[in-house]
Amino acid sequence: MRIAMVAWEYPPRVIGGLAAHVEGLSQALVAQGHEVVVLTLQHPGAPDDAVVDGVRVLRAKSDLPWMPADDFLAQMASANHFLVQLTAQLGTWRADVVHAHDWLAAWAGDTLRVLWGVPFVATIHATERGRHQGNVPPGQPQGINAAEWWLTYQAKRVICCSAFMVDEVAKAFDLPTDKIDDVPNGVNPAAFQLPAGTPPPVRGAHGPVVVTWGRIQYEKGFQTLVGAMVRLRHEVPGIRAEVLGRGSYLDELRRLAADQGVADVIDFRGFVPDDELVLSLHSASCVVIPSLYEPFGIVALEALAAGAPLVAAAAGGLNEVLRGTGAARLYAPGDAEGLADAVVAMLADPTGTARMQAMGLDLVSSKYSWSAIATQTLATYAAAGAK
């Protein structure tokens, strides 16, 4: 089968978890004998046309010169125009199915559906309504919500990464549930191992350290960890936290840490390359995923793949993936006291923590391999009419 993936990010352009998802899925589909072309956006240093691990990746510039800098909807509509133009480089090649990821690729995906006359599949990784705790504020959020609604209507089949998201999407867009397939995210465990020959660090060798990472947005709940550190600094001698990532909420998060008197025990490291992230995950006394809203929580799988002790908020897809597995300690989203309790319990029980780490590694390898995800995605393509 020939598959056109349309996504606004693809490594090394990484803004969130979507890039890792599209890369892992594309590579797994190629490994199963299919042809995959990814249409995505330019990134400094990345070639505009290259074959990477069997996947052909074409990159387009992102906007017209006169697009307003503060109008993300206009920028993405413009970018989709250029994504469609990339197909001129494909010659006679045409896809058997078009697969767009989130509203950011909606226009290009729908246009290619018409131009090629092939089935159109869309994955909804998150919704604007969910990011705003069930509301759709006026302005840009309303426009994004409308684009999401239209995308789910135009697509022949819709993929969501969890039962939590299937329910959210069905209700948000009045979509029949029999049009939606629940296909989880996956992870490549090898990507979260230390390089061959690298001696494994001793976790917490220089004192207890809590690591968290991702896009620094309000809904990711990093403020809950800031609140937990107010208590943890007094109960766990020498504890510190590392926050890896960048985003629109970072400045506010720094101010919050200063206001609550914990700025001296929280290191805001900003963006870190993959090798530094992996080393941090292997060095952490525990990893915290504090999301208030999480459609799936691929970061949790990444932490488990690195063998890290995991504490996670029981939010949406995180709860679905982790509850009952014995692979992590869970707490109520937004509950700083509950998070502090979970961290203290994790650090106080090395035997139980080691058991959790082993169960986490087994969970990742048995249920969330990209090969298994690719097989389920192929079934969605077939249900959409792809041949």
N, C-alpha and C positions, 0 to 999 in steps of 0.2 A: 504494500500500500504506500502511496505517496501522500505525505502529510505536510501541510503548511501550518506552522505554529506562528501566531502573531502575538507579540508581547513587547511592552514598552521597556522592559529591562531584561538583560541576559548577561551573565558574567563576561567580562569583568565589570560591566555596569550593574551594580547591585544597590538597590534602594531598600528593599525589604525581602521577605521570604519568597516572593513570586519568582525571582531570578533563579534561585536554587531549584525551585519546583520545575520550571520549564527546562532547565538544563538536565536535571536528573531524568525526567520523563523522556525527553528527546533522545538522550543517549541510550536509555533502555529500549526504546522503540527501534533504534538503529541496530542494537545488539540482537534484536529479534527478527532482523531481516528487512525492515522497512526503510523507506527513504524519508528523511526529514529535512525540511528547509525552515529555518527560523528567520522571520522578518522582525527586526528590532531597531533600536535607535543607536546612533553613533556614541562612541566613548573614546576619550583621549587614549591614544596608543593602541587601540584595537583596530584591526584591519576592517575595511568596509565590506570585504568579501573573502571569506576563509572557510575551510573545512576544519572543524575542531572535534576531535574524537568521533569522526564519522558524520557529524551534523554540519550541514552547510549553513553558515550564518551570514546574512546580509544586513547591513546597517545603514540607516537613513539619517540625514540631519533632522533636527527635531522641530524646527518652526520656521515660518517666514520671517523676514527681517522686521516687519512692522507689528508682530504680535505683541500685545501689551504684557509686560513682565509679570503683572499681578493677576492675569487671567489664565489660570491653569486649564480651564475648559477649552478656551480658544487655542492655546498652545498645543493641546493634545489633538484637537480636531485637525490642526495644521500638520502635526506630525503624522497622523494617519494618512493624510494626502500623500506624503512622501513614502510611507510604508507601502502603499499600493504601487507607486512608481517603481519600487525595487523589482517587481515581477518582470519588468522589461529585461532584466539581466538573466532571466531563466530560460530564454529562448523558447523552445517548444515544450519545455517541462510544465506540467500543470498538476495540481494536487487532486487527489481523490476525496480529500476532506480538508476543510479549513477549521482550525481550532484557535479561537481567540481567548486571551486571558484578561478578564476584568474589562470594565467599561473603557479603559485607556486604549484598548485595541478594537473597540466595537465598530467604528466606522470602516476601518480597513477590512476587518473580517467580513462584515456584511457586503461590502463592495466586491470582494473576491468571490463570495458566494454567488453573486449575480454574474460576474465576468466569466467564471469557470463553470457555472451551473452544477455545483457540487454541494453536498451536505455541509452545514455549518454547525459547529459545536462550540459552546462557550463555557468556560470555567469561571465561576464567581468565587473569588478568594475571600472577599469581605464586602460589606455593603456600607454605603454612606450613612444609612439609618443606624446600623449597628455601631459604627464609629462614634455616633453622637447619642449613644445610650437610648436608642429607640425613637429619636426625634430627627426631623429634617429641617435645620435652620434655614431661614431665607438666604437668597444669594447663591453662591457657588454650590453649596451642598444640595440645593434643590435641582440645579442643573445636572450634577453628577447622579443624583437619584433618578432623574428622568432618563439619563443615558443608560443606567443600569436596567431600568424597567424595559426600555426599548430593546436592549441587547437580549434580555431573556425572552422577549417576544419573538425576535427575529431568528434566534437560534433554533435548530431542529431539536437538539438535546442540550440540557444544561447539567453541568457537573458541579457538585459541591463537595467539600472535603470532609464533612461530618454530618451526622443526623441533626445536630444542632443547627448547622447552616442550611440543610434541606428545609427544615421547619421555618427558619428565618426568611429564606428567599421565597418560599411558597406564600407566606403571609404578606411579605413586603410588596410583592409584585403580582398578587392574585394569580399565581402560577399553579397549574395542576401538579400534584406531587408525582404523578406518573410520567411527567416530562423530565424529572430530575433524577440523576444518578448520584449515589453517595460513593465517591472514590476518594480514599484518604490521600494525604500527602505521604511522601516517602523520604528516605534519607540514604545517603551513601556513607556507611560507617567508616570506610577507608579514608574519607576526606577529613575525619576528625581524630585520626590517629597521629601520633608523633612521627616525624620522619625516621626511617630505619637508622638504627645506630644511636638515636637520641636517648640518653638515660631518662627514665621517667622521673619527674620531679616528685618530691615528697609533698603531699597536700598539706597546706598550712605550715610549711617549714619555717616561715618567719612570722608565725602568729595566725590566728584564724582569719580567713579571707572569704568574703561572700562576693561572688561574681554574678553580674547580670548584664545583658546586652540586647541590642535591637534598635529599632527606630525610636527616638525619644519623642513620643507623642503622649498626650494625656491618657488615651485609652490603654496604653501599655502599662500603666500603673506603677511606674518607678517611684512615684511619690509615696506609695505604700511602704516601700523599702526604706525611704528616707525616714518615715515615721517610726518604723521598727528599729532603726539604728539609734533612735533616742533612748530606747530601753536597753538594746543590746550592748551599747558601749559601756554600760554600768554592770551588766550581768556576765559578760564574756570578756575577760581581760585581754587587751591588745587587739580586739576585733576591728576589722576595717572592711569597707566595701569598695568594689570597683564597678563603675558603670561604663560600659563600652558602647559607643554609638553616638549618633548625632540626630538632630531633628528639631522641629519647631518649638518643642516644649523644653529644650535644654536650658535656656537662660532662666526660665521660671523655676525649673528644678534646682538649679544652683542657688537661686534666691531662697527657695524653700529650705534647702539644707542649711544655709547660713542663718535663717530666721529661727530654725529649730536647734541650732547649736551643734550640728553634726558635720559641718563642712570640713572639719579637720580630719574626720575619719572616713570620708567618702572621696574617692579619687575619680573624677570625671575625665576619662582618658580620651573621649572623642572616638572618631573612627580608628579602627585598628585593622591591619591586613589579616588575611586568613591565618597565616602561620602564628601570629601573635594571639589571635583568638583561641586557636587550638591549644597553645601553651597555657593560656589563662584557664581554660576549662580543665586541663589536666593538673593545674596547680591549686585550684580552688578547694577550700574546705567544704563548701557547698555552692551550688548554683541556684539562683532564684529566678523564676519566671513569674512576675507579679501582675500580669495583665488583668485589666478590668473587663475587656472585651477581646475574645480570641476565637476566631472561627475554627482554627485547628490547633495551632501552636507548634509549628515545625521546629522552633527553637528548642522545645522540650525534647524532641527526638535527637536533635544535634547534641544536646547536653548528655543524654543517655548514651549516644554513640561514642562520646568521649569518655564514658565510664564515670561521669561526675555524679556525686550525690545531689539529688534534685529536690527542691522545694518549689511548689507551683500553686498558683491560685486556681481554685476549682471553677474556672470561668469557661463557659461554652465548650469548645472543642477540646480544651486542655482537660477538663473534667472527664469528657468522653473517652479520651485516649488513655488517661492515667488511672482513673478510679478503678479499684479492684485488682490492679495488676501487681501491687506490692513494689512498684518501681520508683515511687516518689512519695513524699509527704505533701498533703494538700491542706489548704486553708481557705477560708471564705474570701472572695475577691474584695479588696479594699480594706481588709481588717489588719491593721498594723500590729495589733496585739497577737492575733492569730499567727501572723507571719513570724513574729519574734518567738512565739512558743515553738513553732515548727523548727526554726533554726537552732534554738537551744536544745531541743530534743534530738535533732540530727547530730549535733556536735557531741552530745553526752552519751551517745550509743554507737560506738564504732563497730560493734559486731552487727547490729541491726542495719547500720548504714552500708556495710560491706555486702550484706545480703540484698539490700535494695539495688546496689550498683550492679550486681550480677543479674538480677531479674530485669533490670533496665536494658542491659546488653542483649539479653535473650529476647526481650520484647521487640527491640529494633530489628534484629536479624530475622525473626520468625514472621513478623506481620507487616513490616513497613519497608521492605526492600523495593527498589525501583522496578525490578523485574515484575513483581506482583502487581504493582500499580499500573505498569504499562499494559499488562494483560487485561486488567479491568477497564482501562481506557479504550483499548481496542474493541471491547464489547460495546461500549457506548458509541464508537464510530459505526459499528455494524448496525446498531439499533437506529442510528440516524440515516442509514441507507448507503453508507460508504462501501465500496467494493474494491 
